Amino acid sequence: MKKLSPSQYLDTVIACFEEAGRPEVAEGQMKYMRNQFEFFGLKAPVWMPMAKQLFKTHGILRGEELRQLARLCFEEEQRELHYFAIEMVERALKKEPEALIDFLEELIGLRSWWDTVDWLAKLVGIHFQRFPALIRPVTERWMDSEQLWLQRTAIIFQLRYRDQTDADLLFEYILRVADSKEFFLQKAAGWALRQYAKTNPEVVRRFIAGHQLPALTVREGSKYLK
């Protein structure tokens, strides 16, 4: 395995992605993302195997080197590089310390849009399962921040928790944004309710019936309720 510095690693990834890029695909990707980001033209079934091979050849960075590489990736314009950074963070996640939550929060704030934020929310959820004492203080701070993407993360990090879901926490946060006109918060609340309804439909039904929630949240949250 050839060890690379974070900047060398980035150069290697860029060279691989540029060579495989397809401009005609990139055009569609940019349009789908409202022209907020540049793309090489690599969809997930293409870039993910490439990333896997790069990880095999050059390894998974950890600690400060992981953070450096991820930051360098997010300084680039192409969205696939941002995805590459998150994929490496995910692979390193279970060997990283409690303090990684600060870096995950940093990444949520970089070139934020639903695609990266929702992926990072999943990683936050995994990290919180390892360090549950972080959940309340960190998510409270995020909810108090009034920052859209941190609030969205606080609402959806439990999507995969199923019967381990802290329903009181979830419902509390949904109610705290119930007056928001922000689409991404209304949608997040509905998504979280819909997922939890798979595990505990009656509790979700009572919650929706007992509170004044945005129509979008109710519509999304009720999809699995008969």
C-alpha positions as CSV (number, residue, x, y, z in Angstrom):
1,M,0.0,0.0,0.0
2,K,1.4,3.3,-1.1
3,K,0.9,6.0,1.6
4,L,0.0,9.4,0.3
5,S,-0.3,12.8,2.1
6,P,-3.8,14.3,2.1
7,S,-2.9,16.7,-0.8
8,Q,-1.3,13.8,-2.8
9,Y,-4.4,11.7,-2.1
10,L,-6.6,14.4,-3.4
11,D,-4.5,14.9,-6.6
12,T,-4.8,11.1,-7.2
13,V,-8.5,11.1,-6.8
14,I,-9.0,14.1,-9.1
15,A,-6.9,12.5,-11.8
16,C,-8.9,9.3,-11.6
17,F,-12.3,11.0,-11.6
18,E,-11.3,13.4,-14.4
19,E,-10.2,10.6,-16.6
20,A,-13.5,8.7,-16.1
21,G,-15.7,11.8,-16.2
22,R,-18.5,12.1,-18.8
23,P,-19.5,15.7,-19.6
24,E,-22.9,14.7,-20.9
25,V,-23.7,13.0,-17.5
26,A,-22.3,16.0,-15.6
27,E,-24.8,18.3,-17.4
28,G,-27.8,16.3,-16.1
29,Q,-26.3,16.1,-12.6
30,M,-25.8,19.8,-12.5
31,K,-29.3,20.4,-13.6
32,Y,-30.7,18.0,-11.0
33,M,-28.8,19.9,-8.3
34,R,-30.0,23.3,-9.5
35,N,-26.6,24.1,-10.9
36,Q,-25.2,24.6,-7.4
37,F,-22.2,22.3,-8.0
38,E,-19.9,21.2,-10.7
39,F,-19.7,17.5,-11.5
40,F,-17.2,15.2,-13.3
41,G,-20.2,13.2,-14.6
42,L,-19.7,10.1,-12.4
43,K,-22.9,8.6,-10.9
44,A,-22.6,6.5,-7.7
45,P,-22.3,3.1,-9.5
46,V,-19.2,4.5,-11.2
47,W,-17.4,6.6,-8.7
48,M,-18.0,4.3,-5.7
49,P,-16.1,1.3,-7.1
50,M,-13.3,3.7,-8.1
51,A,-13.2,5.0,-4.5
52,K,-13.1,1.5,-3.2
53,Q,-10.1,0.7,-5.3
54,L,-8.4,3.9,-4.2
55,F,-9.0,3.0,-0.6
56,K,-7.5,-0.5,-1.3
57,T,-4.4,1.0,-2.9
58,H,-3.8,4.0,-0.7
59,G,-5.7,3.2,2.5
60,I,-8.2,5.0,4.7
61,L,-6.8,8.1,6.4
62,R,-7.5,8.7,10.0
63,G,-7.3,11.4,12.6
64,E,-6.0,14.7,11.4
65,E,-5.0,13.4,8.0
66,L,-8.6,12.3,7.4
67,R,-9.8,15.8,8.3
68,Q,-7.3,17.5,6.1
69,L,-8.2,15.4,3.1
70,A,-11.9,15.9,3.6
71,R,-11.5,19.7,3.9
72,L,-9.4,19.7,0.7
73,C,-12.0,17.7,-1.1
74,F,-14.7,20.2,0.0
75,E,-12.6,23.1,-1.3
76,E,-13.0,21.6,-4.8
77,E,-15.9,22.4,-7.0
78,Q,-16.9,18.9,-8.2
79,R,-19.5,17.2,-6.0
80,E,-18.1,13.7,-6.5
81,L,-15.0,14.9,-4.5
82,H,-17.3,15.9,-1.6
83,Y,-18.9,12.5,-1.8
84,F,-15.5,10.8,-1.8
85,A,-14.6,12.6,1.4
86,I,-17.8,11.5,3.1
87,E,-17.3,8.0,2.0
88,M,-13.9,7.9,3.5
89,V,-15.2,9.4,6.7
90,E,-17.8,6.7,6.9
91,R,-15.3,4.0,6.5
92,A,-13.1,5.5,9.2
93,L,-16.0,6.3,11.5
94,K,-16.0,3.4,13.9
95,K,-12.3,3.9,14.8
96,E,-12.6,7.7,15.3
97,P,-13.0,9.2,18.8
98,E,-15.9,10.9,20.4
99,A,-14.6,14.3,19.3
100,L,-15.3,13.4,15.7
101,I,-18.8,14.9,16.2
102,D,-17.2,18.4,15.9
103,F,-15.8,17.5,12.5
104,L,-19.1,16.0,11.4
105,E,-20.7,19.3,12.4
106,E,-18.1,21.1,10.4
107,L,-18.8,19.0,7.3
108,I,-22.5,19.6,7.6
109,G,-21.8,23.3,7.2
110,L,-19.6,22.9,4.1
111,R,-21.3,23.4,0.7
112,S,-24.5,22.2,2.3
113,W,-27.3,20.7,0.4
114,W,-29.7,17.8,1.1
115,D,-27.5,15.2,-0.6
116,T,-24.4,15.6,1.6
117,V,-26.3,16.6,4.8
118,D,-28.6,13.6,4.8
119,W,-25.6,11.3,4.3
120,L,-23.7,13.0,7.1
121,A,-26.9,12.8,9.3
122,K,-26.6,9.0,8.9
123,L,-23.0,9.1,10.1
124,V,-24.0,11.3,13.0
125,G,-26.6,8.7,13.9
126,I,-23.9,5.9,13.9
127,H,-21.6,8.1,15.9
128,F,-24.3,8.9,18.5
129,Q,-24.9,5.1,18.9
130,R,-21.3,4.8,20.0
131,F,-21.4,7.8,22.2
132,P,-25.0,8.3,23.4
133,A,-24.1,10.9,26.0
134,L,-23.5,13.3,23.1
135,I,-27.0,13.1,21.8
136,R,-28.9,15.6,24.0
137,P,-26.2,18.3,24.4
138,V,-25.1,18.3,20.7
139,T,-28.6,18.1,19.2
140,E,-29.9,20.8,21.6
141,R,-27.1,23.1,20.4
142,W,-28.0,22.3,16.8
143,M,-31.7,23.1,17.4
144,D,-30.8,26.3,19.2
145,S,-28.5,27.4,16.3
146,E,-31.4,28.1,14.0
147,Q,-29.1,26.8,11.3
148,L,-31.3,24.8,8.8
149,W,-28.9,21.9,8.1
150,L,-28.0,21.3,11.7
151,Q,-31.6,21.4,12.6
152,R,-32.5,18.9,9.8
153,T,-29.7,16.6,11.1
154,A,-31.0,16.8,14.6
155,I,-34.4,15.7,13.3
156,I,-33.3,12.8,11.0
157,F,-30.2,11.3,12.6
158,Q,-32.5,8.6,14.1
159,L,-33.9,7.4,10.8
160,R,-32.3,4.0,11.2
161,Y,-32.8,3.6,14.9
162,R,-36.2,1.7,14.7
163,D,-37.1,0.5,18.1
164,Q,-34.1,2.3,19.6
165,T,-35.6,5.7,18.6
166,D,-35.9,8.3,21.3
167,A,-39.5,9.3,20.3
168,D,-39.7,12.0,23.0
169,L,-36.6,13.7,21.6
170,L,-37.8,13.3,18.0
171,F,-41.3,14.7,18.7
172,E,-39.8,17.6,20.8
173,Y,-37.6,18.7,17.9
174,I,-40.4,18.3,15.3
175,L,-42.6,20.6,17.5
176,R,-39.8,23.1,17.8
177,V,-39.8,23.7,14.0
178,A,-43.5,23.2,13.5
179,D,-44.0,26.9,12.7
180,S,-41.1,27.0,10.2
181,K,-41.9,27.6,6.6
182,E,-38.7,26.0,5.5
183,F,-39.3,23.1,3.1
184,F,-36.3,21.1,4.2
185,L,-37.4,21.1,7.8
186,Q,-41.0,20.3,7.1
187,K,-39.9,17.4,4.8
188,A,-37.3,16.2,7.4
189,A,-40.0,16.0,10.1
190,G,-42.3,14.1,7.8
191,W,-39.6,11.7,6.8
192,A,-38.6,11.0,10.4
193,L,-42.3,10.4,11.3
194,R,-42.7,8.1,8.3
195,Q,-39.7,6.0,9.3
196,Y,-40.7,5.7,12.9
197,A,-44.2,4.8,11.9
198,K,-42.8,1.6,10.5
199,T,-41.8,0.6,14.1
200,N,-44.5,2.3,16.1
201,P,-47.4,3.5,14.0
202,E,-49.9,4.1,16.8
203,V,-47.6,6.5,18.6
204,V,-47.0,8.4,15.4
205,R,-50.7,8.5,14.6
206,R,-51.4,10.0,18.0
207,F,-48.7,12.5,17.7
208,I,-49.8,13.7,14.3
209,A,-53.5,13.9,15.4
210,G,-52.6,15.7,18.6
211,H,-50.6,18.6,17.2
212,Q,-50.8,21.3,14.6
213,L,-48.1,20.3,12.0
214,P,-47.4,21.6,8.5
215,A,-49.4,19.9,5.8
216,L,-46.2,18.6,4.2
217,T,-45.1,17.1,7.5
218,V,-48.4,15.4,8.0
219,R,-48.6,14.1,4.4
220,E,-45.1,12.6,4.6
221,G,-45.5,11.3,8.1
222,S,-48.8,9.6,7.4
223,K,-47.8,7.6,4.3
224,Y,-47.6,4.3,6.2
225,L,-50.5,4.9,8.5
226,K,-53.9,3.4,7.5
